[in-house]
Amino acid sequence: MSTPQPRSPRPSVMHRCVTAFAPTPDRRGALRLATVIVLLSLVLLAGAVPASARSTQYAFTITGHGWGHGVGMSQWGAYGYAKHGAKYGAILKHYYTGITLSKVGNVVVRVNLRSGQKAIKLSCPKDYTAQGTGAAWTISGGTTSTVTYVGGKYRVVAGSTSRTFAAAPTFRPTAGTLRVLTKTDLGRTGAYRGAIRVIYRGGLVMVNHIPLESYLRGVVPHEVSPSWPREAVKAQACAARAYAIRSRQSGKDWDVYCDVRDQAYAGVAIEDPRSDLAVRETAGVCPAYGGEPIVATYFSCSGGHTESVQNVWGGSHPYLKGVKDPYDYYGTLHNWGPLRRTPSQIGGPLGAAGTVRAVYTVERGVSPRIVKAAVIGSGGTRYVDGSSLRTKLGLNSSWAIFRSMGISPAARDAVSIVAGSRVTLTGRTYPALSAGATVTLNFFYDGRWRSRSVPTERKVESLPDGYKARYSQYTASVSPKQTTRYYFSSGKAKSPVTTITVR
């Protein structure tokens, strides 16, 4: 915009007002003041914030496939295979590449039921025993025992009697099963097969010593429904058996946790005749590779393809390769989304530098779950792996598609114009749309929404470590005659809404 000249034959109204009150003889100061006032007046006519100072606001839409880490056997995929006539051995060999089926013995598994306790309580309907070193102490059936750790020794109070043990006491039923009265990490109480040992490791730890096949009776019906096709339940029993065998740790106090840190184990209360039958019909059958039981990881739902282990946790187990999962569509989370998130809901958990405008995938696995993504913020870019992305954002799986859409001016800019003035709406969407694609500009006035197509232009943004992010940019000029709300959209994705106020 040019500066008003002092000898203009027809100065503006604003110029005449300024020069009329300007001190003399400093006409140059008056002209400078006139220039500033004219510029401010034009800004007020065009909007509350100059175009150069307007901000962009983003919104995120997340869609995806599957539930769980994606490595090993998809439980819903196994369900689908069984529905289509596959036997449990074929199901296992599909999800665990190159395995054979071997036999293992009914070894004891040690399950950490609860840690960090000041006291452990248990009982038994029948007589039961407590033994540290030396002879066993018989406790009458129905009596509650409370174990504490005092002065470096274990004190057991059972009714009106008590004993002190120098070594960790182990409780065994003379018949039936023990009753755990202290809630497990899975939130359970009730009957548990085998023995219970109480040890002190900074707090009391309740450990269930139980034969493998009995342990599986409390695992399988928690991991899959006993009502599923029997071949799928049998496949689950074999996978759980292999997982337990590979988890046994010599020199340690326990082998597995009772919750989802390992396999969910809920004791006698969850046992079911149908899953018991699947355990019996596969007794000892264990997936193996190179003659050794495998780390038989499994999860709920793949979304149509499992993932190779190195792309999730690292490692090189050759039997944990990503494979197609054609019947996983039975799973309720085969497809999920869209999830709507704000920049703060994304950037906060991910530690974004400044305000995040995109989560851009730079590496995908074979499924294709996210292996590495760039969190692009106003203050810089940082990278996050797919597993952390899933955990920190609470996603169903790392097979996720992030789309962000921006709009400028943002609602916080509070743009205000006179009727007939023009405003340029701009924005970008990550990742880039296909060449020649359009986005939709949606606008609301007179009580209803309207829309029109807006062309896009593909752009490339350089990221650290040699990566590049491709996005699409869009621009729309509008001239509202009354206050109007606007937002851009593309498929399921939407930008935030902004309002242009017309005075």
Backbone torsions as a table, in degrees:
resi	resn	phi	psi	omega
1	MET	NA	131.2	-176.3
2	SER	-79.8	155.0	178.0
3	THR	-82.4	134.3	178.8
4	PRO	-56.5	136.0	-179.2
5	GLN	-90.9	143.8	-174.0
6	PRO	-66.2	-22.5	-176.6
7	ARG	-108.1	22.2	177.1
8	SER	-59.0	130.5	-177.8
9	PRO	-67.0	-27.1	-179.3
10	ARG	-132.2	77.8	179.8
11	PRO	-64.5	154.1	179.9
12	SER	-66.3	164.8	176.3
13	VAL	-58.9	-43.0	-179.6
14	MET	-63.2	-39.4	-179.3
15	HIS	-64.8	-44.5	-178.4
16	ARG	-63.1	-40.4	178.7
17	CYS	-62.8	-44.3	-177.7
18	VAL	-66.0	-48.2	-175.8
19	THR	-68.2	-28.8	179.8
20	ALA	-63.8	-33.1	-177.2
21	PHE	-104.3	3.6	-178.7
22	ALA	-73.1	142.1	177.3
23	PRO	-68.6	148.5	177.9
24	THR	-111.3	154.1	5.0
25	PRO	-92.7	16.0	-174.8
26	ASP	-80.2	76.7	-179.6
27	ARG	-69.7	-28.7	-179.1
28	ARG	-64.7	-38.1	176.1
29	GLY	-63.5	-38.9	178.1
30	ALA	-64.2	-39.0	180.0
31	LEU	-65.8	-40.1	178.7
32	ARG	-63.8	-41.5	177.7
33	LEU	-63.4	-41.4	178.3
34	ALA	-60.7	-42.1	180.0
35	THR	-60.1	-46.4	-179.5
36	VAL	-61.6	-44.7	-177.6
37	ILE	-66.0	-39.8	178.0
38	VAL	-62.0	-44.6	-179.9
39	LEU	-62.6	-43.6	178.8
40	LEU	-63.4	-37.8	179.1
41	SER	-63.8	-40.6	-179.8
42	LEU	-68.8	-34.8	175.9
43	VAL	-62.1	-42.6	179.4
44	LEU	-64.0	-33.3	177.9
45	LEU	-69.7	-36.2	-174.4
46	ALA	-86.9	-29.0	-177.9
47	GLY	163.2	166.3	-176.3
48	ALA	-72.2	-26.4	-177.2
49	VAL	-125.3	130.4	176.4
50	PRO	-56.4	148.9	-177.2
51	ALA	-56.0	-36.9	-177.9
52	SER	-67.9	-20.2	-177.8
53	ALA	-103.3	1.7	-177.8
54	ARG	-72.8	148.8	-176.8
55	SER	-103.8	164.5	176.6
56	THR	-112.5	133.1	177.8
57	GLN	-114.2	137.3	-176.1
58	TYR	-114.4	155.9	170.7
59	ALA	-133.8	147.8	-176.7
60	PHE	-113.1	139.9	172.9
61	THR	-124.5	128.5	-178.0
62	ILE	-122.1	126.5	171.2
63	THR	-122.8	163.3	-178.8
64	GLY	-170.9	-171.0	-174.8
65	HIS	-141.8	135.2	171.9
66	GLY	85.4	170.1	177.3
67	TRP	-140.0	125.1	178.9
68	GLY	114.7	-178.3	-174.7
69	HIS	-73.2	-23.5	174.2
70	GLY	90.3	3.5	-175.5
71	VAL	-105.1	126.8	177.1
72	GLY	96.6	-135.7	-173.9
73	MET	-90.2	127.8	171.1
74	SER	-83.1	120.8	-177.1
75	GLN	-66.3	-41.4	177.6
76	TRP	-70.7	-30.6	175.0
77	GLY	-66.4	-39.9	176.1
78	ALA	-63.3	-39.9	175.1
79	TYR	-56.2	-47.2	-179.3
80	GLY	-63.4	-42.2	177.7
81	TYR	-60.7	-44.0	179.7
82	ALA	-64.5	-38.2	177.0
83	LYS	-61.5	-28.1	-180.0
84	HIS	-98.1	18.0	169.2
85	GLY	95.4	2.5	-178.3
86	ALA	-74.3	142.9	174.9
87	LYS	-84.7	162.2	-172.8
88	TYR	-62.0	-35.4	179.0
89	GLY	-63.4	-42.6	179.0
90	ALA	-66.8	-36.7	178.1
91	ILE	-62.5	-48.2	-179.8
92	LEU	-61.6	-41.2	-177.8
93	LYS	-71.4	-22.4	175.1
94	HIS	-71.5	-45.7	-174.4
95	TYR	-83.1	-25.9	179.1
96	TYR	-115.1	101.2	-170.5
97	THR	-65.5	127.7	171.4
98	GLY	76.7	17.8	-176.9
99	ILE	-85.6	166.6	166.8
100	THR	-122.2	171.4	176.5
101	LEU	-109.7	117.8	-178.4
102	SER	-112.6	-175.7	179.0
103	LYS	-120.8	140.3	176.8
104	VAL	-128.6	160.6	-179.6
105	GLY	-83.8	170.8	-178.4
106	ASN	-87.3	67.4	-175.6
107	VAL	-74.9	168.1	178.3
108	VAL	-86.8	134.5	174.9
109	VAL	-110.7	137.1	-179.4
110	ARG	-107.1	117.4	-172.5
111	VAL	-110.6	122.2	175.5
112	ASN	-75.6	107.9	-179.2
113	LEU	-85.2	-34.6	-179.3
114	ARG	-164.2	141.2	-179.6
115	SER	-123.7	166.8	170.6
116	GLY	66.9	32.6	-176.7
117	GLN	-100.2	149.9	173.3
118	LYS	-83.1	-27.8	179.3
119	ALA	-147.3	146.4	175.8
120	ILE	-120.4	132.0	179.7
121	LYS	-119.2	137.4	175.7
122	LEU	-154.1	168.5	-178.7
123	SER	-154.9	-171.8	177.3
124	CYS	-164.0	137.1	177.6
125	PRO	-62.1	-32.7	178.5
126	LYS	-101.9	170.7	174.9
127	ASP	-56.5	144.5	177.6
128	TYR	-142.3	166.5	-173.4
129	THR	-121.2	154.1	171.4
130	ALA	-124.9	131.6	-176.2
131	GLN	-143.5	127.4	171.8
132	GLY	-105.8	-96.2	168.2
133	THR	-110.4	152.0	-179.7
134	GLY	85.5	-159.9	-173.8
135	ALA	-72.2	153.1	178.4
136	ALA	-76.1	147.1	177.0
137	TRP	-104.5	122.8	-179.4
138	THR	-88.6	130.6	-179.0
139	ILE	-114.4	135.2	-176.6
140	SER	-64.4	142.8	177.6
141	GLY	-56.5	142.0	179.7
142	GLY	85.7	-6.5	-179.7
143	THR	-88.8	133.9	178.0
144	THR	-85.2	130.9	174.8
145	SER	-103.2	135.8	176.6
146	THR	-119.4	123.1	-178.3
147	VAL	-105.6	129.7	172.7
148	THR	-129.1	171.7	179.6
149	TYR	-126.1	112.2	-173.8
150	VAL	-132.6	127.4	175.6
151	GLY	59.1	33.9	177.4
152	GLY	79.8	11.3	179.2
153	LYS	-133.2	159.6	179.9
154	TYR	-93.5	125.6	178.6
155	ARG	-110.7	126.9	178.9
156	VAL	-116.1	119.6	176.7
157	VAL	-108.7	120.1	-179.9
158	ALA	-126.0	102.8	-176.6
159	GLY	65.9	-125.8	-177.9
160	SER	-94.7	3.0	-179.7
161	THR	-117.3	163.4	179.2
162	SER	-151.2	158.1	175.6
163	ARG	-139.4	152.4	174.7
164	THR	-115.6	133.1	-177.3
165	PHE	-119.8	133.2	176.1
166	ALA	-75.8	-27.7	179.9
167	ALA	-112.2	158.7	-179.3
168	ALA	-55.8	126.1	-178.0
169	PRO	-80.4	146.0	175.4
170	THR	-117.2	131.5	-178.4
171	PHE	-106.1	133.1	-179.5
172	ARG	-134.8	141.0	175.9
173	PRO	-80.1	147.1	171.4
174	THR	-80.1	-21.2	175.5
175	ALA	-160.4	152.2	178.7
176	GLY	72.8	-142.5	-175.0
177	THR	-133.2	153.7	173.3
178	LEU	-72.3	157.9	175.0
179	ARG	-115.6	118.5	177.3
180	VAL	-85.0	122.3	-178.7
181	LEU	-101.9	-20.1	173.0
182	THR	-85.3	128.6	-177.2
183	LYS	-59.7	137.4	175.8
184	THR	-78.0	173.9	177.0
185	ASP	-65.3	-15.3	175.3
186	LEU	-91.7	2.0	178.8
187	GLY	80.4	21.2	-175.5
188	ARG	-107.2	151.3	164.5
189	THR	-130.4	173.1	177.0
190	GLY	119.7	-157.1	-170.9
191	ALA	-79.9	135.1	175.4
192	TYR	-134.8	132.4	178.8
193	ARG	-72.8	164.5	177.5
194	GLY	79.9	-153.8	-177.2
195	ALA	-113.6	160.6	176.2
196	ILE	-120.3	123.8	176.2
197	ARG	-111.0	136.0	179.4
198	VAL	-112.1	121.2	-178.2
199	ILE	-124.4	158.9	178.9
200	TYR	-109.2	122.8	175.9
201	ARG	-139.6	68.3	-174.3
202	GLY	80.8	-10.9	177.7
203	GLY	-174.8	165.0	-178.2
204	LEU	-76.8	137.6	179.8
205	VAL	-119.3	130.2	-179.7
206	MET	-101.9	115.6	-174.3
207	VAL	-118.7	125.2	178.5
208	ASN	-91.7	116.6	174.5
209	HIS	-94.7	115.3	-170.7
210	ILE	-144.3	141.3	175.8
211	PRO	-60.1	143.3	-175.3
212	LEU	-50.0	-49.3	-175.0
213	GLU	-67.8	-31.4	175.2
214	SER	-71.7	-38.5	176.2
215	TYR	-57.7	-44.3	-177.9
216	LEU	-62.3	-29.6	178.7
217	ARG	-62.8	-28.4	178.1
218	GLY	-94.4	-2.8	-179.8
219	VAL	-102.6	-52.9	-170.1
220	VAL	-56.1	-47.7	-178.1
221	PRO	-71.7	-11.9	173.7
222	HIS	-84.5	-32.4	-177.0
223	GLU	-81.6	-36.4	176.1
224	VAL	-138.0	159.9	178.7
225	SER	-73.5	131.7	176.0
226	PRO	-60.6	-17.9	180.0
227	SER	-78.2	-8.0	179.9
228	TRP	-66.1	162.5	175.0
229	PRO	-50.9	137.3	-172.2
230	ARG	-57.9	-35.8	-178.9
231	GLU	-65.1	-32.4	176.2
232	ALA	-70.5	-40.1	178.8
233	VAL	-66.7	-37.8	177.2
234	LYS	-65.7	-39.7	176.5
235	ALA	-61.7	-40.3	177.9
236	GLN	-63.6	-41.7	179.3
237	ALA	-60.2	-42.5	-179.2
238	CYS	-68.6	-40.7	178.5
239	ALA	-64.6	-43.1	179.3
240	ALA	-64.6	-35.4	178.8
241	ARG	-64.6	-47.2	179.4
242	ALA	-63.0	-41.7	-179.8
243	TYR	-60.8	-43.9	-179.7
244	ALA	-64.6	-43.3	-179.8
245	ILE	-60.9	-45.5	-178.3
246	ARG	-70.5	-16.6	-178.1
247	SER	-89.0	-9.1	-178.5
248	ARG	-64.5	134.0	-173.1
249	GLN	-128.6	110.5	176.4
250	SER	-71.5	144.7	-179.8
251	GLY	81.5	0.9	178.2
252	LYS	-110.4	165.8	-178.4
253	ASP	-84.7	-23.0	177.5
254	TRP	-151.5	166.0	-176.7
255	ASP	-104.3	-44.5	-174.9
256	VAL	-138.5	157.1	170.4
257	TYR	-85.9	161.9	-178.2
258	CYS	-90.7	-1.6	-177.5
259	ASP	-114.6	-163.7	-171.3
260	VAL	-73.2	0.2	168.6
261	ARG	-64.2	-26.6	172.3
262	ASP	-130.1	-111.9	176.6
263	GLN	-113.6	136.5	179.2
264	ALA	-68.1	125.3	-176.2
265	TYR	-132.1	119.6	-171.2
266	ALA	-118.5	11.4	175.6
267	GLY	75.0	-159.9	-172.0
268	VAL	-67.0	-33.7	-172.5
269	ALA	-58.2	-29.3	-175.6
270	ILE	-94.7	-8.1	-177.5
271	GLU	-58.6	146.8	-176.3
272	ASP	-139.9	139.1	-178.6
273	PRO	-56.7	-32.6	-177.5
274	ARG	-72.1	-43.1	177.1
275	SER	-75.2	-32.0	173.0
276	ASP	-57.3	-41.4	179.2
277	LEU	-63.9	-41.0	178.9
278	ALA	-63.0	-37.9	177.4
279	VAL	-66.0	-44.6	-179.4
280	ARG	-65.5	-42.1	-176.8
281	GLU	-69.5	-17.3	177.3
282	THR	-115.0	19.6	-172.6
283	ALA	-47.7	122.2	177.1
284	GLY	81.1	-11.1	-177.1
285	VAL	-72.6	127.7	-172.4
286	CYS	-139.9	124.9	173.8
287	PRO	-61.3	135.2	-176.6
288	ALA	-138.2	154.9	175.6
289	TYR	-136.9	125.5	-176.9
290	GLY	62.1	29.1	177.7
291	GLY	84.0	-0.1	-179.3
292	GLU	-116.2	141.8	175.2
293	PRO	-55.2	142.7	-176.8
294	ILE	-89.6	162.8	168.7
295	VAL	-81.2	91.5	-170.2
296	ALA	-85.9	72.3	177.2
297	THR	-68.8	150.6	178.9
298	TYR	-151.5	169.2	-175.7
299	PHE	-160.6	179.4	-170.7
300	SER	-75.9	-57.2	-164.8
301	CYS	-149.9	130.5	-172.5
302	SER	-93.1	-23.3	-172.9
303	GLY	82.7	2.8	177.2
304	GLY	119.9	-7.5	178.8
305	HIS	-161.3	133.0	176.0
306	THR	-85.5	172.5	-175.0
307	GLU	-118.2	150.0	176.6
308	SER	-74.4	141.2	-171.3
309	VAL	-60.2	-36.4	-176.3
310	GLN	-65.0	-21.9	179.8
311	ASN	-85.7	-5.5	-179.6
312	VAL	-115.9	-53.6	-177.1
313	TRP	-119.3	-2.4	-170.4
314	GLY	82.4	-166.0	-179.2
315	GLY	84.5	174.0	-173.6
316	SER	-140.5	35.8	177.7
317	HIS	-64.5	113.5	-173.1
318	PRO	-67.8	-17.1	-179.1
319	TYR	-88.4	-7.9	179.2
320	LEU	-102.4	67.5	179.3
321	LYS	-104.0	148.9	175.7
322	GLY	-67.7	132.3	179.5
323	VAL	-134.9	157.2	175.6
324	LYS	-65.6	146.9	-175.4
325	ASP	-130.7	79.1	-165.9
326	PRO	-69.4	-20.2	-176.3
327	TYR	-110.0	14.9	-179.0
328	ASP	-69.0	-10.8	-177.3
329	TYR	-63.5	-11.0	174.3
330	TYR	-67.0	-24.1	-178.4
331	GLY	-69.1	138.3	-177.5
332	THR	-68.5	-20.4	178.3
333	LEU	-109.5	26.1	173.8
334	HIS	-54.0	-44.7	170.8
335	ASN	-123.7	142.7	177.4
336	TRP	-144.7	163.3	-178.6
337	GLY	101.4	-179.8	4.3
338	PRO	-80.2	143.7	171.3
339	LEU	-100.3	135.1	179.0
340	ARG	-102.0	128.9	180.0
341	ARG	-137.6	147.5	175.1
342	THR	-90.0	164.3	176.3
343	PRO	-56.4	-38.2	180.0
344	SER	-68.9	-34.4	178.0
345	GLN	-69.0	-24.5	176.8
346	ILE	-90.5	-52.6	-172.6
347	GLY	-68.8	-34.8	-179.5
348	GLY	-60.0	-59.1	179.9
349	PRO	-61.3	-29.6	-176.2
350	LEU	-91.8	-1.9	179.0
351	GLY	66.2	40.5	-178.0
352	ALA	-64.7	148.9	175.1
353	ALA	-84.8	104.0	-176.8
354	GLY	79.0	-156.1	-179.3
355	THR	-82.3	124.6	-176.2
356	VAL	-78.0	137.4	176.7
357	ARG	-117.0	-12.2	179.1
358	ALA	-161.4	145.6	163.2
359	VAL	-113.4	105.7	-168.8
360	TYR	-111.5	119.6	-178.4
361	THR	-73.9	123.6	178.3
362	VAL	-107.7	-18.4	175.6
363	GLU	-143.5	133.1	175.3
364	ARG	-123.6	154.7	176.4
365	GLY	-84.8	-161.9	-176.4
366	VAL	-79.2	-14.2	-170.9
367	SER	-80.7	-37.0	5.3
368	PRO	-106.2	93.5	173.7
369	ARG	-73.8	156.6	-179.9
370	ILE	-70.1	128.0	173.6
371	VAL	-98.2	-40.0	-178.8
372	LYS	-150.3	135.7	-180.0
373	ALA	-134.8	146.7	176.3
374	ALA	-93.7	126.9	174.1
375	VAL	-97.3	102.8	-172.3
376	ILE	-94.4	114.8	-178.7
377	GLY	-120.1	170.2	-179.5
378	SER	-65.0	-21.5	180.0
379	GLY	-103.7	7.8	179.1
380	GLY	137.3	-176.0	-175.7
381	THR	-122.8	135.9	170.9
382	ARG	-129.0	159.9	-176.9
383	TYR	-110.3	149.1	-180.0
384	VAL	-140.3	143.7	178.8
385	ASP	-82.4	163.3	-174.6
386	GLY	-62.6	-39.8	-179.9
387	SER	-64.2	-43.0	177.9
388	SER	-65.9	-38.5	178.4
389	LEU	-59.5	-46.7	179.7
390	ARG	-62.3	-46.2	-176.0
391	THR	-68.5	-48.0	-174.5
392	LYS	-69.3	-29.8	179.9
393	LEU	-99.2	-0.2	178.3
394	GLY	64.6	39.3	-178.6
395	LEU	-84.7	155.7	178.4
396	ASN	-66.2	-34.8	178.0
397	SER	-157.4	171.8	176.2
398	SER	-89.5	1.4	169.6
399	TRP	-82.0	82.4	-172.7
400	ALA	-130.9	149.2	176.9
401	ILE	-121.0	115.2	178.6
402	PHE	-96.9	128.8	170.6
403	ARG	-127.7	127.4	175.1
404	SER	-113.7	142.4	177.3
405	MET	-131.6	133.6	-178.7
406	GLY	-114.2	161.6	175.4
407	ILE	-144.0	138.0	175.6
408	SER	-138.9	135.5	3.0
409	PRO	-70.5	150.0	179.0
410	ALA	-81.4	163.7	179.1
411	ALA	-57.1	-35.8	-178.3
412	ARG	-67.2	-16.1	178.0
413	ASP	-74.2	-18.6	175.7
414	ALA	50.6	53.6	-178.4
415	VAL	-69.2	132.3	-179.3
416	SER	-133.5	131.4	-176.0
417	ILE	-134.2	168.5	169.9
418	VAL	-90.3	152.5	-178.9
419	ALA	-56.3	133.8	179.1
420	GLY	97.3	-16.8	175.9
421	SER	-71.4	158.9	-178.7
422	ARG	-109.4	144.9	175.9
423	VAL	-130.1	137.6	177.3
424	THR	-98.6	120.2	174.6
425	LEU	-95.6	130.8	-179.9
426	THR	-131.9	170.2	175.6
427	GLY	176.2	176.5	175.0
428	ARG	-143.7	156.1	177.1
429	THR	-128.6	134.5	175.8
430	TYR	-110.9	140.0	-11.6
431	PRO	-73.8	175.4	-176.6
432	ALA	-63.6	145.1	171.6
433	LEU	-79.9	171.5	178.9
434	SER	-66.4	156.7	180.0
435	ALA	-58.5	133.9	179.2
436	GLY	82.8	0.5	-178.7
437	ALA	-71.3	157.1	175.6
438	THR	-118.5	158.5	168.2
439	VAL	-112.8	168.9	-178.8
440	THR	-107.8	128.2	171.1
441	LEU	-94.1	118.2	179.5
442	ASN	-104.0	134.2	-178.8
443	PHE	-141.8	145.2	-171.0
444	PHE	-126.1	124.1	169.5
445	TYR	-159.0	165.0	-178.2
446	ASP	53.9	30.3	173.0
447	GLY	82.2	6.5	177.5
448	ARG	-149.0	157.3	178.9
449	TRP	-88.5	144.3	173.9
450	ARG	-129.4	172.4	-179.1
451	SER	-155.6	158.9	171.0
452	ARG	-152.3	156.9	-178.9
453	SER	-82.2	145.5	178.8
454	VAL	-129.5	127.7	-179.8
455	PRO	-68.5	157.5	178.2
456	THR	-122.5	161.3	177.1
457	GLU	-131.0	129.1	-178.4
458	ARG	-77.6	136.7	179.8
459	LYS	-132.2	163.9	179.0
460	VAL	-128.1	133.7	178.2
461	GLU	-117.9	129.8	179.1
462	SER	-78.9	136.9	178.9
463	LEU	-117.0	164.5	176.5
464	PRO	-60.2	157.4	176.5
465	ASP	66.0	23.1	173.4
466	GLY	83.8	3.3	177.9
467	TYR	-80.6	160.8	176.7
468	LYS	-132.5	143.7	176.1
469	ALA	-114.0	127.3	178.9
470	ARG	-102.4	132.9	-179.6
471	TYR	-138.4	166.8	176.4
472	SER	-113.2	135.8	-179.6
473	GLN	-109.0	146.3	-179.6
474	TYR	-141.3	149.9	-178.0
475	THR	-142.2	134.6	178.4
476	ALA	-139.2	129.8	176.7
477	SER	-95.6	130.6	-178.5
478	VAL	-128.9	152.2	179.0
479	SER	-138.1	73.1	-175.3
480	PRO	-70.1	143.9	177.0
481	LYS	-94.4	-11.6	175.7
482	GLN	-147.3	165.3	-177.8
483	THR	-54.5	129.2	-172.3
484	THR	-136.9	141.5	175.3
485	ARG	-99.9	142.2	-176.3
486	TYR	-134.5	147.7	164.2
487	TYR	-156.3	155.0	175.8
488	PHE	-97.9	152.3	176.2
489	SER	-145.3	156.1	175.2
490	SER	-151.1	108.2	-175.1
491	GLY	61.9	-125.6	179.9
492	LYS	-84.3	-9.0	-175.9
493	ALA	-87.3	145.9	179.0
494	LYS	-139.4	146.0	170.4
495	SER	-83.0	168.9	169.7
496	PRO	-63.1	164.7	177.5
497	VAL	-91.7	136.8	172.4
498	THR	-121.8	154.5	-178.7
499	THR	-119.9	129.2	172.4
500	ILE	-103.6	113.0	-178.8
501	THR	-85.5	129.4	176.7
502	VAL	-106.3	123.3	-177.8
503	ARG	-86.6	NA	NA
